[in-house]
Amino acid sequence: MTDNPDFFIGIAQQALWITALAAAPFLIPALLVGLLLGMVQAATSINEQTLTFVPKLIVVAGVVGVFGGSILLLIADFTREIYARIPDLLL
């Protein structure tokens, strides 16, 4: 089973997918808030760095509060699955 290179490629693909699923809830809202505030700054000619940092920080903290538990469960399930595959690698 582990002699097949597709086994390790499958693990790597699954790891990248889990990483994308874990990072997307943080990155997408921060990107949207940054884009919206960037347009407001461009329209009003206000060039204050904290004007974009603080709302992004608040949005990311809210996302952690809402999705943090499910993201942690996703990563923990993947870790358990990888640990369960260790005996297959040794045989």
C-alpha positions as CSV (number, residue, x, y, z in Angstrom):
1,M,0.0,0.0,0.0
2,T,2.8,2.5,0.9
3,D,4.9,1.4,-2.0
4,N,2.6,3.3,-4.3
5,P,3.7,6.9,-4.7
6,D,0.1,7.9,-5.0
7,F,-0.4,7.1,-1.3
8,F,2.0,9.9,-0.3
9,I,0.6,12.2,-3.0
10,G,-2.9,11.6,-1.6
11,I,-1.7,12.5,1.9
12,A,-0.1,15.6,0.6
13,Q,-3.2,16.6,-1.4
14,Q,-5.4,16.0,1.7
15,A,-3.0,18.1,3.8
16,L,-3.2,21.0,1.4
17,W,-7.0,20.7,1.2
18,I,-7.3,20.7,5.0
19,T,-4.9,23.7,5.1
20,A,-7.1,25.6,2.6
21,L,-10.3,24.8,4.5
22,A,-8.7,25.9,7.8
23,A,-7.3,29.2,6.4
24,A,-10.2,30.3,4.2
25,P,-12.5,31.4,7.0
26,F,-9.8,33.8,8.2
27,L,-8.4,35.0,4.9
28,I,-11.6,35.7,3.0
29,P,-13.3,38.0,5.5
30,A,-10.0,39.8,6.1
31,L,-9.6,40.3,2.4
32,L,-13.1,41.6,1.9
33,V,-12.8,44.0,4.8
34,G,-9.4,45.2,3.6
35,L,-10.7,45.7,0.1
36,L,-13.8,47.6,1.3
37,L,-11.7,49.9,3.6
38,G,-9.1,50.4,0.9
39,M,-11.8,51.7,-1.4
40,V,-13.1,54.0,1.4
41,Q,-9.5,55.2,2.0
42,A,-9.0,55.9,-1.7
43,A,-12.3,57.8,-2.0
44,T,-11.7,59.9,1.1
45,S,-7.9,60.3,0.7
46,I,-7.4,59.1,4.3
47,N,-4.1,57.2,4.5
48,E,-4.1,55.9,8.1
49,Q,-2.7,52.4,8.5
50,T,-4.6,51.6,11.7
51,L,-7.9,52.3,9.9
52,T,-7.4,49.0,8.0
53,F,-5.6,47.0,10.7
54,V,-8.1,47.4,13.5
55,P,-11.2,46.3,11.6
56,K,-9.4,43.3,10.1
57,L,-8.3,42.3,13.6
58,I,-11.8,42.6,14.9
59,V,-13.2,40.5,11.9
60,V,-10.5,37.8,12.4
61,A,-11.3,37.7,16.1
62,G,-15.0,37.3,15.3
63,V,-14.2,34.5,12.9
64,V,-12.1,32.7,15.5
65,G,-15.1,33.0,17.9
66,V,-17.5,31.6,15.3
67,F,-15.5,29.0,13.4
68,G,-12.6,28.3,15.7
69,G,-14.0,25.2,17.2
70,S,-14.9,23.6,13.9
71,I,-11.5,24.5,12.4
72,L,-9.8,22.9,15.4
73,L,-12.0,19.7,15.0
74,L,-11.1,19.6,11.3
75,I,-7.4,19.7,12.1
76,A,-7.7,17.3,15.0
77,D,-9.5,14.7,12.8
78,F,-6.9,15.0,10.1
79,T,-4.1,14.5,12.7
80,R,-5.9,11.4,14.1
81,E,-6.2,10.0,10.6
82,I,-2.5,10.6,9.9
83,Y,-1.5,8.9,13.2
84,A,-3.8,6.0,12.4
85,R,-1.9,5.5,9.1
86,I,1.5,5.2,10.8
87,P,1.2,1.4,11.2
88,D,0.5,1.1,7.5
89,L,3.8,2.9,6.8
90,L,5.8,0.5,9.0
91,L,4.5,-2.7,7.5
